[in-house]
């Protein structure tokens, strides 16, 4: 298959990126349901007809925006452990590894709050809207991302957590981040106005106890 992008294709791709950038910008200011095609076109600096030639409605932009986030997340995951050096402590560096993971996720959520919130809400309205391959790609990403964490168990001479415990660890990691970053004003997070460094330490300790102090 010819993979060379012709000038026309390149212009089309650039226009699509402008539309996605416009939607992402608008999502920082308001919820998706309050954004119109006209808003997106105006923000992107294109005619409304230009949007409709590429997307039948505003909902059709979401899977493309999600795919772009998927790529961004893969790039982010490749940098999470940069500079991390596990200690020789009795826990094999597990607490330090969890802290690194929590802090990295917090930064990613803070940098992508608008789109993550939109995806979260849209998925609950329509579970079939996203690319069916996203879940499998995300599973593989986390398998790779958590490898340094499991290496801590090996250094400490401990058996690895069960697959069920490992999956629940991811849930316990992401849930408080979702509450704090995506819905800080109208969820239990509003009653937990802890400073960022305290939040990271508390979540780290909770996850450490779940993994490090549990019967594997």
Steps between C-alpha positions, in 0.01 A plus 500: 500500500626847410585680824622825339283792601409713201469878541120470500511226764746701705273805494208280600700359791600849609137609492399199707768581757373860516149372568622265772708777656195726493278241666758427767537873572124544531474200731718684750230766525176302485350153481469323164121530487533879513730514197361532147645433157491876449714547813756249376516657155540849642775392739682317219459792262322298231155500343226286652479310173865401539413320822202322347707381203711301746264420787126439480450651847704610800480153658696363205803702613522319832643165382767689304579716801517186714738335254726804521494478880584131472817590310583770752452254785734247339768771470440599863524140623841466338632781723343409837802310630765731356751571774342256744749298701363241739655497843641197674250529783327192636192569288710494182418866435127431476386811686725723287374334182137552599569864586658549156198340335247708694682828436536425128131417467404817686704710256344323200148551635569866572635554148206325331211569736254631241522210258520235772186639664319503165598141424397391849154652464447395138589139576231491767243635255598272211734209563528421128629835373874438538737292290465138610878464502552764769439263791752248369761770432448639848538153653832449321616848597440433870661159484817670379464802727477290817801279428739711717247472782496122489880497482497640853340180624772295336773712661332457837468125449120514511246329279315717250143616563226291344359618164179605676693707754709658225183603311343642815822691567448689173140576598607625842769713338274665242180553702628771739674675210172505309321655796768757581590612148186454292224586747659698784195716574211255503631169635645378831822667386346836590508397866861388476684818410840356583817658361641322198806361678284366784262342250787320326638371829163381629412315178851355491466369853156352435621320188818386673296341776272339243796342321784500748321396817247262353512125485592431139 
